[in-house]
Amino acid sequence: MSFAPQVKIPATYMRGGTSKGVFFRLEDLPAAAQAPGPARDALLMRVIGSPDPYGKHTDGMGGATSSTSKIVILSRSGQPGHDVDYLFGQVSIDKPFIDWSGNCGNLSAAVGPFAISNGLIDAGRIPENGAVTVRIWQANIGKTIVSHVPVTSGAVQETGDFELDGVTFPAAEIPVEFMDPAADDDDGGGALFPTGNVVDELEVPGVGTFKATMINAGIPTVFLNAADIGYTGTELQDDINSDAKALATFETIRAHGALRMGLISDLTEAAQRQHTPKVAFVAPPADYNASSGKTVKAAEIDLLVRALSMGKLHHAMMGTAAVAIGTAAAIPGTLVNLAAGGGERNAVRFGHPSGTLRVGAEAQLQDGQWKVTKAIMSRSARVLMEGWVRVPGDAF
């Protein structure tokens, strides 16, 4: 019996924010994988090492968590006024599929640096010292992201003193703006709030009925009050992820939230849409010890937020969920806004399992509908390894 040899594909392994993933230029992928379809998905799952019934990703580049099982494909943009097209894939760890339904806000911070370093930005745009403004078309959701990438001696600056809770070492700061982050709505209705309400009663058969803010900004997110579901908002990963019953309950809530938001038409579809929506729970400020052991004081934050991603409590906060948090906080009456003390605000600092994060958003009430012009936060990014990934030639 003969076996297909491995093929080499140029790739870069990068950290962006509190996530990391494998980055490709579209033109470097094998021809069969340059277009959406089974061949592309099969190749990229093999790169990550999925599906892995052992849940370890031992035979791939994935890290066996939602934060580290990610793929990015970049190319020069075909959209007017944009530099690069950015496609993100969230790879399931133990099931054979890639969820292309949303963005990764954390890896968004790495897109600009990769584009500059890999010839996707014209050389004349890159100063000897300063910053490059990279306009990114987020192809999954059809939105614009503007990244401000520092440059030193003509190259992307990766080292620096910017500290990001959830990331071990400091690096260079990259401000990232998520423009018009709310979902588009062709009929002019309240797409930011798919139900048309800032707070709903979400009925979850067999679980209960809860107040919920269901918002589509950054990424579709269902916000609940921590106290309503038996939590304090100070929980760390093990408090949730070691409880199989709790995880099943959250998944049931997520599925019913997806149905209520119009993201799926039948509950059975939720299993194939793990990346969206997210479920998060909020609470007023309280002292707690972060996963690093650092004490977060109530006086340092506006509210507490915990969020689940791909069925598990996230170790910090997804960047897209942070956009949803900032947006919801800016709109009076949402559960996020109320947990932060209510009223008008254009920025919040919230506590998450790894520490704190500040996110700003600009929201306006226009013709009776809330509109969000942008959300902004600072992240960092760094190349971890570059070269080639290898996969068996018959894997796709």
Secondary structure, DSSP 8 states (H G I E B T S, - for coil): -----EEEEEEEEEEETTEEEEEEEGGGS-GGGSSSSHHHHHHHHHHHT-S-TTSS-TTSS--SSTTTSEEEEEEE--STT-SEEEEEEEE-SSSS-EE-SS--HHHHHHHHHHHHHTT-S-GGG--SEEEEEEEEEETTTTEEEEEEEEEETTEE----SB--TT-SS-B--EEEEEES-B---TTSS-TTSTTS-SSEEEEETTTEEEEEEEEEBSSEEEEEEGGGGT--S---HHHHHT-HHHHHHHHHHHHHHHHHTTS-SSGGGGGG--SSSEEEEEE----EE-TTS-EE-GGG-SEEEEEEETTEE-SS--HHHHHHHHHHHTSTTSHHHHHTTSS--SEEEEEETTEEEEEEEEEEEETTEEEEEEEEEEE-EEEEEEEEEEEETT--
